[in-house]
Structures are given as C-alpha cells and as structure tokens.
Amino acid sequence: MKKLLTSESVGAGHPDKICDQISDAIVDALLMQDKDSRVACDVIANDDFIYIGGQITTKGYVDTIKEAWKILKPLGYKESDFKIINAITEQSPDIAMGVNKNSNKELGAGDQGILFGFATNENDLYMPWPIVLAHELVKRAESLRRKNKFPYAKSDMKSQVTLEYDNENNNIIVKKVLMSIQHEDNFDEIKFKKFIKENIVDYVLKQNNFNLDYELLINPTGRFVIGGPKGDTGLTGRKIIVDTYGGFAHHGGGAFSGKDATKIDRSAAYMARYIAKNMVAAKVSKKFEIQLAYAIGLPRPQSILIDTFGENKYSEDKIIKIINKVFDLSVEGIINTLDLKNTKYFPLATYGHFGRNDIDLPWEKLDKVEEIKKFLNEK
C-alpha cells in the first residue's frame, strides 16, 4: 500500500515565527535572572506594529523592546520598520494561588490541558521524515541568507514536503517539494530558482540519502516581495504543528513559545515526547503516542492514554504502569527531570522542538531505555 504524507515548516522570518522568537527570548532573559519567573508572553506583529503582551511575575527585569530588536535586525529589519509596544501585566493572583508551591502543597499545573508525545523509528531522530526534511530546507535557506550566500533572498520563507510511503517495499521517496522564499524586488528569477534547487533542495535531499527525481514548486504565485508582518499578521503560538510532528500525531492545541515550565502546554508536551522516544527505542512499538491530561492547580495528570498503532506485544495496562514507575509526571517532577528552569527556549522557536540533534535537549535523551526494558521483561 502506497500513501502520500506531507509536512510543512516556516523560516525565522515568517511573521508567526518572529512572534515566537520574541516571546521565547523574553522567557529566556527572565529565567536567567529569576528561575521561578512565571511567564506567559504573547506577541502580535501586524504591518509596522509589534505588540508584546501577556502576564509575567518575576524578580527580574527585561527590556522587551530591546529583546525584540535582537530578533528583528538579523532578519533584515531596521528600527524605522516597526513601532513596538510593551503591554505586559502581572500574572493573575487566582492562577498564581493554584500554581505556587507552599509548605503543604506541591507545584500545580498552570492551566488545564491535554498534551501529546510521539515518536517513530523512521530515522535516528525518531521523527517523521516529512517534518524533518521540511525543517532542514528552511534552516539551510536561512543559514545561507545570513551568510550572504543566497542571492536575492529575504527572510520570510516556507517549505512543504510530500513523501510517498510504500509499506509493501519498505520504501520512502520524495514526490514533491514546495519552497516559498521572499526575494528582493529586482531579482533574476532563473538564477534564484536554480540556486534554490541546487543549493537548498538537492543539497538537503542528498544529505539525507533521498531521491532527486521529485517535482519542485518555487513561489507558485509568481512573486514574493512583500513578506513578514507587512505581508501577513504574525502571532505567537500559531505554528503548533510545525513546532511538533508535522501533522503525524494528535495535538492538544496548546502552544509552547512564551511560556515558563509551569505551563504544562510546554513542559508536559516535552515529557510526553521523552516518554514516546524512549518507548520506541526500547522497542515497545515502531510508533508510539501518549496523551497526558492535567487540571489547573493540580500536580499530576488526570489521565494517561497510549497508542502503539496495532503493535500489541505488551498490554496497555502494563505499559502505563511502566510509565508511572519510570517517569515522574508531576509538574515539579517534569521540571526537575528535564531541567526546564535552565533550558534555553529561544533556539527552539524555529525549526521544531523535537528531533533536534543540533541542540542538547533533555527530552531527546534515550537514558530510560534500559530501565523500560527491565520492567518489560518482568512478569
């Protein structure tokens, strides 16, 4: 049976990703000064305005406008391009009451939420190939642009990759690649497209040992000069499928960027990935998905659901019992296990939060595999 599967990614200059980066830069700056900062920072970018809002409680201080310009200038913007407004307020005391730890109470979840983690054995990143390739394409393009090696290119860009999965022959081939890359007004279209094919798409596919006989679409509207917030409104947290598994797994709907680790939208999603990846590496199944559900103010998940995609070598009850033995799913346990107060979140705001072999991430470690195997072998 053959099937086509597609994922997309966006570059650092995409308006939504500009907002994600500013939000996470503010989180990082505050956590450096106060590890217990409570941050929910959302950014909207529209035309020549950037609005930084949200609720923050911290002992630290950050000049949010300066942080925004640290993101914007490498993307090719100058200070006359945007008016930036800071409108951050303090976290609601009603939420803080349920979250803050005291002598008689564990740290509670900052909100209710359902979170999913996923892993597959398709490659050594334990990620679906379409999202891996989609990320690599825009990452490569932006890297060349920043090195001034990509003629005519500007920073707003998107990719989309379609792969054909042939399960009978255990084969995966690239069928179609779409690249939309912003460019200067006066550009050589033939030279621009030739560069994209040879130095970006073919380069990435060769690096990952894929076929080169694919269909390529480049800027199918014919022109992409107006980009970034002037071309489309940007908002923090609007690229949640790009940030996760490219549409290959369920998603609870909560975004990651702009949030500290008491927000389980972020922290429990990282833990769910950690669990799923270690389960696949322990050969529980070739693909593994887990759902965790939390309630605001309460420290532990209200439910756990797993999916082994038809591989029932072990009962679901046994697997869930092993998960509870091996992984601390309390909010505080997740934060401590994954060292989330010391994590730098800004690098994750582009090119995905999972399957990153360019960053040392605790939730990507395979350090629970042997422990899982030990419990699997117990009767």
JOCORQUI-V951747 format. One record per residue. RES is the residue in one letter. D_LAST is the distance of its C-alpha to the last C-alpha in whole Angstrom. Layout:
res=RES d_last=D_LAST
res=RES d_last=D_LAST
This chain:
res=M d_last=37
res=K d_last=39
res=K d_last=39
res=L d_last=41
res=L d_last=39
res=T d_last=41
res=S d_last=41
res=E d_last=44
res=S d_last=44
res=V d_last=47
res=G d_last=49
res=A d_last=50
res=G d_last=53
res=H d_last=52
res=P d_last=53
res=D d_last=50
res=K d_last=48
res=I d_last=51
res=C d_last=50
res=D d_last=47
res=Q d_last=48
res=I d_last=51
res=S d_last=48
res=D d_last=45
res=A d_last=48
res=I d_last=49
res=V d_last=46
res=D d_last=45
res=A d_last=49
res=L d_last=48
res=L d_last=45
res=M d_last=47
res=Q d_last=49
res=D d_last=47
res=K d_last=43
res=D d_last=42
res=S d_last=45
res=R d_last=44
res=V d_last=45
res=A d_last=45
res=C d_last=48
res=D d_last=49
res=V d_last=52
res=I d_last=54
res=A d_last=56
res=N d_last=59
res=D d_last=62
res=D d_last=64
res=F d_last=62
res=I d_last=59
res=Y d_last=57
res=I d_last=55
res=G d_last=53
res=G d_last=50
res=Q d_last=49
res=I d_last=49
res=T d_last=49
res=T d_last=49
res=K d_last=51
res=G d_last=52
res=Y d_last=54
res=V d_last=54
res=D d_last=57
res=T d_last=56
res=I d_last=59
res=K d_last=58
res=E d_last=55
res=A d_last=56
res=W d_last=58
res=K d_last=56
res=I d_last=54
res=L d_last=57
res=K d_last=59
res=P d_last=57
res=L d_last=57
res=G d_last=61
res=Y d_last=62
res=K d_last=65
res=E d_last=65
res=S d_last=68
res=D d_last=65
res=F d_last=64
res=K d_last=64
res=I d_last=61
res=I d_last=61
res=N d_last=58
res=A d_last=58
res=I d_last=54
res=T d_last=54
res=E d_last=52
res=Q d_last=49
res=S d_last=49
res=P d_last=48
res=D d_last=47
res=I d_last=44
res=A d_last=44
res=M d_last=44
res=G d_last=40
res=V d_last=39
res=N d_last=41
res=K d_last=39
res=N d_last=40
res=S d_last=39
res=N d_last=38
res=K d_last=36
res=E d_last=33
res=L d_last=35
res=G d_last=35
res=A d_last=35
res=G d_last=38
res=D d_last=38
res=Q d_last=36
res=G d_last=34
res=I d_last=31
res=L d_last=30
res=F d_last=28
res=G d_last=27
res=F d_last=27
res=A d_last=26
res=T d_last=26
res=N d_last=26
res=E d_last=30
res=N d_last=31
res=D d_last=30
res=L d_last=31
res=Y d_last=28
res=M d_last=31
res=P d_last=33
res=W d_last=36
res=P d_last=39
res=I d_last=38
res=V d_last=38
res=L d_last=41
res=A d_last=43
res=H d_last=42
res=E d_last=44
res=L d_last=47
res=V d_last=48
res=K d_last=47
res=R d_last=49
res=A d_last=52
res=E d_last=52
res=S d_last=52
res=L d_last=55
res=R d_last=57
res=R d_last=56
res=K d_last=57
res=N d_last=60
res=K d_last=59
res=F d_last=59
res=P d_last=62
res=Y d_last=63
res=A d_last=60
res=K d_last=59
res=S d_last=56
res=D d_last=55
res=M d_last=53
res=K d_last=50
res=S d_last=48
res=Q d_last=46
res=V d_last=44
res=T d_last=43
res=L d_last=41
res=E d_last=40
res=Y d_last=37
res=D d_last=37
res=N d_last=33
res=E d_last=35
res=N d_last=36
res=N d_last=34
res=N d_last=37
res=I d_last=38
res=I d_last=41
res=V d_last=44
res=K d_last=46
res=K d_last=48
res=V d_last=48
res=L d_last=51
res=M d_last=52
res=S d_last=54
res=I d_last=56
res=Q d_last=59
res=H d_last=62
res=E d_last=65
res=D d_last=68
res=N d_last=70
res=F d_last=68
res=D d_last=68
res=E d_last=65
res=I d_last=65
res=K d_last=64
res=F d_last=62
res=K d_last=60
res=K d_last=60
res=F d_last=59
res=I d_last=56
res=K d_last=55
res=E d_last=55
res=N d_last=54
res=I d_last=52
res=V d_last=50
res=D d_last=50
res=Y d_last=49
res=V d_last=46
res=L d_last=45
res=K d_last=46
res=Q d_last=44
res=N d_last=41
res=N d_last=42
res=F d_last=43
res=N d_last=46
res=L d_last=49
res=D d_last=50
res=Y d_last=50
res=E d_last=52
res=L d_last=53
res=L d_last=54
res=I d_last=56
res=N d_last=58
res=P d_last=58
res=T d_last=60
res=G d_last=63
res=R d_last=63
res=F d_last=61
res=V d_last=64
res=I d_last=63
res=G d_last=59
res=G d_last=57
res=P d_last=58
res=K d_last=62
res=G d_last=60
res=D d_last=57
res=T d_last=56
res=G d_last=53
res=L d_last=50
res=T d_last=47
res=G d_last=44
res=R d_last=45
res=K d_last=43
res=I d_last=40
res=I d_last=39
res=V d_last=40
res=D d_last=39
res=T d_last=35
res=Y d_last=34
res=G d_last=37
res=G d_last=36
res=F d_last=33
res=A d_last=31
res=H d_last=32
res=H d_last=34
res=G d_last=34
res=G d_last=38
res=G d_last=38
res=A d_last=40
res=F d_last=39
res=S d_last=42
res=G d_last=44
res=K d_last=42
res=D d_last=40
res=A d_last=36
res=T d_last=37
res=K d_last=37
res=I d_last=34
res=D d_last=35
res=R d_last=35
res=S d_last=32
res=A d_last=30
res=A d_last=30
res=Y d_last=30
res=M d_last=27
res=A d_last=25
res=R d_last=27
res=Y d_last=25
res=I d_last=22
res=A d_last=22
res=K d_last=24
res=N d_last=21
res=M d_last=18
res=V d_last=20
res=A d_last=21
res=A d_last=17
res=K d_last=17
res=V d_last=15
res=S d_last=19
res=K d_last=22
res=K d_last=24
res=F d_last=22
res=E d_last=24
res=I d_last=23
res=Q d_last=26
res=L d_last=26
res=A d_last=29
res=Y d_last=31
res=A d_last=33
res=I d_last=36
res=G d_last=37
res=L d_last=33
res=P d_last=31
res=R d_last=27
res=P d_last=26
res=Q d_last=27
res=S d_last=24
res=I d_last=22
res=L d_last=22
res=I d_last=20
res=D d_last=22
res=T d_last=20
res=F d_last=23
res=G d_last=22
res=E d_last=19
res=N d_last=16
res=K d_last=13
res=Y d_last=11
res=S d_last=12
res=E d_last=14
res=D d_last=13
res=K d_last=10
res=I d_last=12
res=I d_last=15
res=K d_last=13
res=I d_last=12
res=I d_last=16
res=N d_last=17
res=K d_last=15
res=V d_last=17
res=F d_last=20
res=D d_last=23
res=L d_last=24
res=S d_last=27
res=V d_last=30
res=E d_last=31
res=G d_last=28
res=I d_last=28
res=I d_last=32
res=N d_last=31
res=T d_last=28
res=L d_last=30
res=D d_last=33
res=L d_last=35
res=K d_last=38
res=N d_last=39
res=T d_last=38
res=K d_last=41
res=Y d_last=41
res=F d_last=44
res=P d_last=43
res=L d_last=41
res=A d_last=43
res=T d_last=44
res=Y d_last=42
res=G d_last=39
res=H d_last=36
res=F d_last=33
res=G d_last=33
res=R d_last=36
res=N d_last=36
res=D d_last=39
res=I d_last=38
res=D d_last=35
res=L d_last=33
res=P d_last=30
res=W d_last=29
res=E d_last=29
res=K d_last=27
res=L d_last=24
res=D d_last=23
res=K d_last=19
res=V d_last=18
res=E d_last=16
res=E d_last=15
res=I d_last=13
res=K d_last=12
res=K d_last=10
res=F d_last=8
res=L d_last=8
res=N d_last=6
res=E d_last=4
res=K d_last=0
